[in-house]
Amino acid sequence: MFKSGFVSIIGRPNVGKSTLTNRLIGEKLSIISSKPQTTRNTIRAIINDEDSQIIIIDTPGIHKPKTKLGEYMVRLAESTLNEVDIILFLVEATDKIPGAGDLYIAEQLKTVKTPVILIINKIDLVKKEELPETIMNFSQLLDFRAVIPISATSGDGTDIVTEEIKKLLPEGPKYFPDDVITDQPERMLAAELIREKILELVSDEVPHGTGIEIIAFKEREDKEIIDIEANIYCERESHKGIIIGKQGAMLKNIGTRARLEMENLFGAKVFLKLWVKVKPDWRNSAGMLKMLGYQ
């Protein structure tokens, strides 16, 4: 019997949803940053084996939105709750007790019929003797199908997550070919890698006010070289100066790091050109959000 289904990973911002997605798939598809609200769109990662196909959906963190972009992100995350076969509710072991954000999500989950697995992440950051009490505190939130402590960073416990998912998967078809690991277009993956490097290299609130538009993505005839051009939008002239850096050093560093990861992901040499443009308050502009794929 072949099993297949869709699995949504939800939780507060920065609890490790993207790290867990990448760990389960064995590839880097979701961008990772220590800054909250890194993921803005749903990323589908596909895990294939002989008797099952698991489609993991990495969602934006559920939070109190302050912009139209934030509203879109939360709406996107919450919309998956009734549309998937399994929900992974990710929390942090370092919290010890559920916070306001976890309690809000738990209340949302009480309204759905989808089976929920509680994943307690970042166990590598707490003492082992503290873990049983943390597990008990979070386990009381809902009637979970399973409670699994893990470290998405080290991989500890993540094999158990896959096993529990397979137990709950319904019988179903193979939705994607065996050689497909994501349904995301390459243009979107390229944009996300550029944004990740900005998150890595630029401090404070500047990265949260950036959006990426891929204006050219051309594969040459020999398919060994891809030419990519992109606009980086920010909200202030001062932010533009920070992203470009002294004599263009920061923008060059962003481009170099993004290009190297693109080459690894796409399996081809990449020529990347970046421009920085100012669009005040673009996160509240319906037109800009639609243009950048947030709709």
Buried (B, 14 or more C-beta within 10 A) or exposed (E): EEBBBBBBBBBBBBBBBBBBBBBBBEBBBBBBBEBEBBBBBBBBBBBBEEEBBBBBBBBBBBBEBEBBBBBBBBEBBBEBBEEBBBBBBBBBBBBBEBEEBBEBBBEBBEEBEBBBBBBBBBBEEBEEEEBEEBBEBBEEBBEBBBBBBBBBBEEEBBEBBBEBBBEBBEEBEEBBEEEEBBEBEBBBBBBBBBBBBBBBBBEEEBBBBBBBBBEEBEBEEEEEBBBBBBBBBBBBEEBBEBBBBEEEEBBEBBBEBBBBBBBEBBEBEBEBEBEBEEBEEBBBBEEBBEBBBBE
